[in-house]
Amino acid sequence: MATTSALLHPVRLRIVQTLVAHEEATTRRLHEQLHDIPIATLYRHMAHLVKHGLIEVADETQIRGTSEKTYRLAPGFANPSPDEIRSLSSDDLLTAFTVFTSTLISDFGSYLRTDGYDLEADYGGFTTADFWASAEEMEQLIATINTALLEVAGNAPSPQRRRRELATILIPRPEQQEDRS
């Protein structure tokens, strides 16, 4: 089973980010994208990711007497379903979260490589907000967000519209005793 420690190496994290961006890739294609990584090093780290269940062989083609493998992220780590999340151990869940946040880092990096990016004008950004809410208040908040998102999710592309990505991360904070002094 996958472990978070399998991602705690910059080369392996870059491999996963590249596979997230391209969905599937051969080692040759990965090396074209990650040209600063020696091919032997790339193979070694890919084998480590396969061994730990983070990536898998999607296809294998015979080319001039040799086998060329196409790799992809193992199912369940990019966007795990609620059932998959319930079945994950703490370590597996942290791995899935690491892949998820790696995807966001990759997407944000792609945006920053565009000419003339402007976070304010493009309505981009990132922030955190701490708040107190009961289970009922959380249900209402999530319903409100989902309703607003559904209003724009069905929009067709047009010259006035830009494709956007909304990522949500909701982290319950540890229970704390209120300061009663």
VODOKE-759250 format. One record per residue (C-alpha): residue number from 1; residue in one letter; y, x, z. Coordinates in Angstrom, 3 decimals. Layout:
BEGIN
seq,type,v,u,w
NUM,a,Y,X,Z
...
***
This chain:
BEGIN
seq,type,v,u,w
1,m,0.000,0.000,0.000
2,a,3.558,1.112,-0.651
3,t,5.473,2.926,2.024
4,t,9.186,3.419,2.411
5,s,8.633,7.158,2.760
6,a,7.449,7.195,-0.880
7,l,11.046,6.402,-1.863
8,l,12.662,8.890,0.488
9,h,12.983,11.538,-2.173
10,p,15.919,11.509,-4.602
11,v,13.731,12.067,-7.689
12,r,11.381,9.193,-6.801
13,l,14.319,6.908,-6.060
14,r,15.864,7.787,-9.456
15,i,12.549,7.027,-11.194
16,v,12.422,3.597,-9.537
17,q,16.070,2.910,-10.401
18,t,15.415,3.855,-14.036
19,l,12.361,1.581,-14.192
20,v,14.397,-1.246,-12.695
21,a,17.044,-0.784,-15.398
22,h,14.534,-0.547,-18.276
23,e,11.714,-2.731,-16.873
24,e,9.060,-0.535,-18.513
25,a,9.129,3.049,-19.723
26,t,6.864,5.858,-20.805
27,t,7.104,9.234,-19.116
28,r,8.812,10.521,-22.271
29,r,11.448,7.764,-22.048
30,l,11.935,8.417,-18.334
31,h,12.398,12.115,-19.072
32,e,15.049,11.262,-21.707
33,q,16.915,9.269,-19.039
34,l,16.317,11.831,-16.280
35,h,16.660,14.950,-18.447
36,d,17.718,17.156,-15.523
37,i,14.288,16.743,-13.892
38,p,11.606,19.142,-15.177
39,i,8.758,17.246,-16.833
40,a,6.125,18.651,-14.426
41,t,8.221,17.496,-11.468
42,l,8.621,14.066,-13.059
43,y,4.857,13.724,-13.537
44,r,4.203,14.786,-9.934
45,h,6.639,12.242,-8.487
46,m,5.381,9.472,-10.763
47,a,1.828,10.157,-9.572
48,h,3.092,9.878,-5.990
49,l,4.737,6.516,-6.741
50,v,1.556,5.231,-8.423
51,k,-0.575,6.428,-5.494
52,h,1.659,4.544,-3.059
53,g,1.676,1.364,-5.139
54,l,5.365,1.305,-6.083
55,i,4.857,1.685,-9.816
56,e,1.883,0.857,-12.004
57,v,0.622,1.431,-15.511
58,a,1.733,-1.503,-17.664
59,d,0.133,-0.274,-20.887
60,e,-1.741,2.685,-22.306
61,t,-1.605,3.690,-25.979
62,q,-3.558,6.371,-27.819
63,i,-1.207,8.657,-29.753
64,r,-2.585,11.667,-31.671
65,g,-5.614,12.005,-29.414
66,t,-3.728,11.668,-26.136
67,s,-2.973,8.700,-23.930
68,e,0.644,7.610,-23.442
69,k,1.158,5.407,-20.410
70,t,3.936,2.886,-19.972
71,y,4.978,2.328,-16.362
72,r,6.694,-0.511,-14.549
73,l,7.679,-1.358,-11.014
74,a,4.758,-2.916,-9.132
75,p,5.122,-6.711,-8.898
76,g,6.732,-7.973,-5.732
77,f,9.067,-5.057,-5.040
78,a,12.029,-5.979,-7.249
79,n,12.467,-9.620,-6.229
80,p,9.691,-10.675,-3.872
81,s,9.011,-14.401,-3.605
82,p,9.152,-16.102,-0.181
83,d,5.328,-16.053,-0.053
84,e,5.266,-12.345,-0.897
85,i,7.897,-11.634,1.761
86,r,5.827,-13.434,4.408
87,s,2.786,-11.318,3.514
88,l,4.599,-7.955,3.707
89,s,4.343,-5.615,6.670
90,s,7.569,-4.260,8.160
91,d,7.164,-1.033,6.194
92,d,6.414,-2.907,2.950
93,l,9.434,-5.150,3.527
94,l,11.669,-2.122,4.047
95,t,10.293,-0.662,0.807
96,a,11.042,-3.898,-1.080
97,f,14.559,-3.916,0.404
98,t,15.041,-0.281,-0.638
99,v,14.032,-1.142,-4.207
100,f,16.368,-4.167,-4.134
101,t,19.331,-2.109,-2.932
102,s,18.448,0.647,-5.417
103,t,18.761,-1.956,-8.151
104,l,22.220,-2.845,-6.894
105,i,23.201,0.830,-6.796
106,s,21.978,1.254,-10.380
107,d,23.839,-1.861,-11.563
108,f,27.045,-0.791,-9.817
109,g,26.732,2.708,-11.299
110,s,26.387,1.194,-14.778
111,y,29.555,-0.828,-14.181
112,l,31.437,2.272,-13.037
113,r,30.449,4.069,-16.247
114,t,32.233,1.457,-18.383
115,d,35.639,2.312,-19.801
116,g,38.558,0.874,-17.899
117,y,36.619,-0.790,-15.110
118,d,38.850,-2.618,-12.658
119,l,37.124,-4.128,-9.626
120,e,40.035,-6.431,-8.794
121,a,40.577,-7.731,-12.322
122,d,36.812,-8.051,-12.873
123,y,36.339,-9.961,-9.589
124,g,33.945,-7.303,-8.359
125,g,33.534,-5.826,-4.939
126,f,31.436,-5.603,-1.851
127,t,32.024,-6.511,1.752
128,t,30.301,-7.563,4.951
129,a,31.169,-10.383,7.314
130,d,29.710,-10.877,10.786
131,f,29.615,-14.420,12.117
132,w,27.833,-16.621,14.633
133,a,25.900,-19.602,13.274
134,s,23.172,-21.955,14.438
135,a,20.139,-22.739,12.281
136,e,21.820,-25.976,11.176
137,e,25.048,-24.161,10.307
138,m,23.056,-21.591,8.305
139,e,21.318,-24.359,6.364
140,q,24.728,-25.846,5.523
141,l,26.172,-22.461,4.518
142,i,23.207,-21.690,2.241
143,a,23.357,-25.181,0.701
144,t,27.095,-24.736,0.010
145,i,26.559,-21.340,-1.621
146,n,23.631,-22.655,-3.688
147,t,25.643,-25.673,-4.848
148,a,28.549,-23.480,-5.929
149,l,26.215,-21.044,-7.673
150,l,24.361,-23.802,-9.520
151,e,27.690,-24.985,-10.958
152,v,28.104,-21.704,-12.858
153,a,24.458,-20.616,-13.268
154,g,23.926,-22.937,-16.236
155,n,27.013,-21.774,-18.132
156,a,26.397,-20.590,-21.675
157,p,27.862,-17.264,-22.797
158,s,31.311,-17.462,-24.361
159,p,34.201,-15.102,-25.153
160,q,35.917,-16.245,-21.943
161,r,32.869,-15.595,-19.761
162,r,31.492,-12.323,-18.511
163,r,27.953,-11.946,-17.201
164,r,28.075,-11.371,-13.461
165,e,25.577,-10.622,-10.726
166,l,25.700,-12.050,-7.230
167,a,23.437,-10.345,-4.722
168,t,22.939,-11.747,-1.269
169,i,21.706,-9.884,1.744
170,l,21.593,-11.851,4.957
171,i,20.588,-9.737,7.937
172,p,20.033,-11.414,11.304
173,r,21.640,-9.221,13.938
174,p,19.686,-8.295,17.070
175,e,20.039,-10.672,19.973
176,q,22.706,-9.402,22.366
177,q,23.728,-10.557,25.775
178,e,27.259,-11.872,25.785
179,d,29.673,-9.814,27.834
180,r,30.141,-11.933,30.957
181,s,32.596,-9.704,32.775
***
